[in-house]
Amino acid sequence: MSMLNGFSNSIPFLDLVTPHVELEQELTGVFRRALRTAGFIGGPMVEEFEEAFANFCDATHSIAVSSGTDALRFAIMTCGVQHGDVVVTVPHTFIATTEAISQAGAVPEFVDVDENSYNMSVEMLQQYLEEQCTRDGSGKLISHRSGRPVTAIVPVHLYGQMADMDTILELAEQYGLTVIEDACQAHGAEYFSTKLNRWMKAGSMGRAAAFSFYPGKNLGACGEAGAVTTNDACVAGKIGMLRDHGQAKKYHHDVEGYNGRLDAIQAGLLQAKLVHLAKWNALRRERAAEYNRLLAGNEIVVCPYEPSWSRAVYHLYVIRTADRDGLMTYLKERGIGTGIHYPVPLHLQKAYSSLNYRAGDFPVASRVSAEIISLPMFPQLTADQQARVAEEILVFTTRFTHAQVERAEDSVLLAE
């Protein structure tokens, strides 16, 4: 029985123990296979996972690498982005997005997020391209901010929901840019493409896409792991070399590469879990629908927004409320785990002070980051646990509303 803050009936933010216990035989079988074959680096387990994950994402190729950060960095490096180029992304994401950009030798520039989905705002992207960039004599798009060529867009499929890819791809085509999906939180998420008239999987729409298999993801390894998906054989081949010291074949190095390979054991563990991912994602969607139902009448809480063209997989279930810190403290005192993803937008992080952004530059990202709170979300979350979370939120928000009313009445009395 889990314990949080002394509560025997506590509700963890994330339960990583139960699914591993449930799959213990399958997972330990992977270790036995590795021990009996001494296949620790590369080999059949990696290749089998790559093929299975590519099929899952409806992509032609999948290249397994050592982390989601490596996946995005290698994708950027192989999709035509040159040293010093600008890559456009969002400030409301984990720093790995921008680390991958800068470590690939490029420069991140930001556009604000949509207030409802928290993904890249297509209106702000269009405004950036139209008003903050100019084509030079050769037709290259140049950023006014940095004076550098703009060559790529990295939309982040945040919290398990895809960005508005049709519009982003149309803008990219109009301005001659490459789109690389940051799908590190969106394994199995879908988007209905009006242009293609069908549902599309995360990882199948950009020139390449990056996935993270950090343990807490919808598909998580038992350590660090990542993958790139692409329909471009040339990109796949280059990433295959980059991850393995630039080797075209053993001891023949076409380029200087990296040690970015995925361990065979991790690939085997992921392969064993991948079989269950569609079921786990369906359970997450059910849990999200139940939260939506339970919190529907609460006017102090904003629930996640899922457009008609989206099938989110709810890596995180993120609400907004004015007194975020108060609610988190209240829930913690009652044994309910929560999180914040993410409290400080990237343009305000000390690591990017050299980019010279200011506090008011991206108002939606700044506003959202002060109000968001991630509730417990995992496939094994029970209806009773969700009911208790919702009940405690209702108690807190009722008190919060009463306090607001009392403050307003006190202000009237003082005025009189």
N, C-alpha and C positions, 0 to 999 in steps of 0.2 A: 504494500500500500504506500502510495507516494506521500511525502511530507513536504510542506512548504510553509515556512514561518510558524511551525508548530501545529499546523492543522493536519489531522489524520485523513480528512477527506479533501485534501487540497487538489487543485486542478492545475497541472503544469502548463506552461506556455507551449511546450513541445514535448512529446513523448517519443524518444528514440529507442527506448528499451523494448517495448512491446513488439514492434514489427520485427526486430532482430531475433527475439525469442521465438516468435511464430515461425520464422524462416531458418531457425538454427541448423536444422539438418541440411538444408540446401546450401547454406552459407559455409558451413564447415566442410561440406563436400568440395567446395572450391579450393580450400586449403589442402585437402588431401590430394586433389588432382595436381596442384602446383608442386607439392612435395614429392610426388611419385614420378613427375616428369622433369623436375628442375626447370620448369618453364616460368621464369620470373619476369623477364623483360621481353615484350613483344610476343609473337607466336600465336597459336590458335585461339587462345582465350581473348586476346585483344581483337583479333580479326573477326571472331564470331560476334563480339559485342558491337564492333563498328558496323557490321552489316545489319544487325538487328536494330540498332539505334537509328541508322539511316532509314530503314523501312518504317520505323515508328514515326519518324518526322516527315515521311513522304519526300525525302531528299535522296539524291543519287549517291552522295558520298558522305561518310562520317569518318573523321580523323580523331582518334582518342589522344588526349594530351594530359599533362600533369595537373592542370587546374583550369578553372573558368577564366582566370586572368590571362593565362597563357593562350587559351583558346581565342579570346578577343584580340590579344596582341598579335598573334600569328595571322589571324584573319585580316586585320588592318594592314599588316606588312605585306600580304600577298594579294591585296585587292587594288593595287595601283596607287596607294597613298605614299607620297614621297616625303623625305625628311623636310620638316619645316612647314608642311601643308596643314591647313585647318581641317579639323573634323568636328562637325556640329553634333552636340548631344544635349542632355538635360542636366540641370543642377540638382534635381531630386532623384538621386540614385546612390548606390554604394560607390565608394571611391575607386573600386576596381575598374569601373567603366572608364574613368579618366586616366587612371594609372596605365591602362593598356594603350590608350591613345598617346600619352606623352612618352611612354617607354618604347613605343614604335617609332619615335622621332617626330611625331606630329604635335599639333597644338590644339587643345580643346577650346571650343567656344560654345556658349550656351544659348538655348532658347527656352522660354518658360514652359511649364506644364499646364495641361488642361485641369481646370478646377474640379471636374467631376471624376475623371479617370486617373488623374495624376501621371498620365503618360504624356509624351511630347505633344504639345499643342500644335496642330497643323496650321492654325491661324498665325501663331507666333513664328513658326518655321517659314511660312510664306512671307510674312512681314520682314523677317531677317534677310531672306534671299532678295527681296525686292528693294528694301530700303537701306540695308546695312552692308550691301555688297555691290560691286560694279564689275562689268566685264572689261578686261584690258584689250589692247590692240589685237592680241592673238585669240581673243574670245574666252580666255580663262576668267573664272569668277574670282574676284579679289575681295577679301574682307576689309571694310573700312577700319575696323578696330585694330587689326594687326598688320595690314598691308600684305598679307600672305594669301596664296591660292587656297580656295576652299574646294576640297575634292571628295569628301565623304560625309554621310550622315549616319549616326549610330542611334536609332531609336531604342529605348529600353522598354521591354515588355514587363513593366513593374508589377510586383505582387502576384504574378501569374496571369496577367491579362495583356493581350497583344495591343500594340499601338495601332492607329488608323493607317494601315499599310498601303492601301490603294492610293490615298491622297499623298502620302510621303513618297511613294514610288513615282507618282506622276510628277511631283515637284522635282524629284531627283532627275528624272528623264529630261524635264524641261531645262534644267540648269547643268546637265552633264555631270551629275554626281553619282557616286556609288553608295548603295545602302547596305550596311552591315548590321544585322540584328543582334542586340544584346538580349539573348533569350535565356539568360542564366537563372531566371526565376519562373520560366514558362514552359516547362517540359509537358508537351501534350496540349497546350492552349491552342485554340482555333480562332480563325477570323474568316468571316464570309466576304469573299472578294466579289464585289459587284462586277468588276471588270472581267473576271474569269468565270463568274456565275457558279462558284462552288466554295465550299469550306476549305481553308488552307491551314496547315499546321505551322506553328512557330518553328522557325528553322528552315522553311521551304520557300520563302518569298524574297529575301535579300540575296545579294551575290554570295554572301556567306553568313553564318550565324554562330554565335558562341553560347555554349552551355556550361554551367557549373554543376558538378556533382558533390559539392560540399555536403557533409552528412545531413544537414537540416533541410536540404532541398526535397522537392517532391520525389525525385529519383536521386538518392544520396549514396555515396560510397561510404566506406569505413575509413575515411581519410580524405586526402585531397585528390581531385580528379576533374577532368573537363573533356569537352569535345567540340569540334567544329563540324557543322554540316554545310554542304554546298552542292549545287548542281553543276558546278564548273570543275571539270576534270583538271584543268591547269592549276587552279587554286588548291585543289586537293593534293596534287602532286608536290607543289611547293611547300605546303604545310607539312606533308609527310617528311620532307627533307629537313625543314627548319627544326622540327621537334627532335631530330636525331642527328645533331651536329652537322647538318648540311650534307649528309651522306646520300648519294644516289645509289650506291651500293657500298658494302662494307669497306671502310678505309679509302673510299673515293669521295672526296668532299667537293661538291660543285659550288657551294657557298659556305660561309661561316655561319653555323647554326647555333642551336641551343640544346641543352639537355632537358627536353620538355616531354619526355615519353610518359605514358601511363603504365604503371605496374600491371602485370598480367593478373595478379591476385585481385586488384581493385576492379579490373575489367570483368573478371569472372563473377565477383560479387554484384556488380551492376547488372550483368546479364541475368543473374538469378532474380534480381529485384524487378527488372524491366518487364517480366511476364506479368507482374502484379500492378504495374503503374496505371493502366487504364482503370482498373477497379479502384485503386486508391484515389485517383483524380475524381472519379464519379462520387466517391464518398465525401471528398472535400467539397464538391459542388452541393451535395445534399446538406452538409453541415452549414455551408454559407447560406443556403436557402432557409434553413431553420433559424439561424441568427437573424436573417432579414425579417422573418415572421415575428420572432420574439421581440425585436427592437423596433418594429414598425410604428408603434404608437408613441415612441419616445422622441419628443421634439427637441431635446438637448443633444441628441446623438445623430450624426450623419452616417448612414450605412454606405458600403461600397456601391458604386454605380457600374452596371454592366450593360452596355449598349446591345441592341438587337443583333448586331453583327459580331458579337463576341461570345465565345464560350471559354470563360476564364477557368483556371484550375486552382485558384486560391492557395498559392504558396503561402500567402498571408491573408488574414481577414482583418482589414484596417478600417477603423471608424474614426470620426473626428468629433471632438467636443471642446468647448471653450476652456474648461478647467481640466486639461489633460493630466497635469501633475497631481492634482487632487484626486482624480479618479484612479490613477495608477496606485497612489499610496493607499487609498481606501481598499482597492481590490487586493493588494499585497497583504494588508492587515487581515484579510479574510481568506488567505491562502490561495489566491488566484493569480497565476503568473501572467504577465503582459510584456510587451516590448515596444520600442520606438524604432521605426524604419522609414525615415532617418531624421535625427533631431536638428542637424545643421546642414543647410544646402551647400553643395560643393563650392559654389562661387564665394562663400564666406569662410571656407576652411583656410587655416593658416598655410597649409601646403600649397595653396594657389593664390597667395597674396600677390605674387609677381604678375598675375594676370590683370590686376587693378580693377576688379569688379567692386561694386559698392552695395551697401545693404538694400537699397531700393530697386536694384536692377531687375530682379525677377520676383515680383510681389506675390504671385500665386504660390510659388515654391516656398517662399519665406512664410507665408500665412499657413500653408498646409503643414509645414514642418513643426509648427508650434502647437498644432491641434491633434495630430494623428496619434493613435494608439492601436497596437496590434493585439488582438484578443487570442486566446488559445485556439489553435487550429491544427488538427492532424486527423488522419483517417479514423483513428480509434476513439476519437472524442465521442462521448455518449450524449444522448438527448437529455439525460438528467443533469450532466455536467453543464451543458449549454443553458438549460433552464436556470440553473443556479447562477451562472455568470450573468445572464440577462436580468434576473431578479435583483442581484446586488447592484448592477448598473442602474436599475430603476430606483432603488432605494437612494443611491447616491444622487442621482439627477433630481429626484424629488426634493431632497434636502437642499441641493444647489439652487433649485427654482425658488424654494421658500426663502433662502438667504437673499436672493436677488430682490424678491418682493419686499422683504424687511428693510433692505438697504434703500430701496426706492421710497418706502414710507418714511424712513428716517430723514431722507433728503427733503421730502415735502414738509415735514414738521420743522426742520431747521430753516427752510425758506420762509415759513410762516412766522 
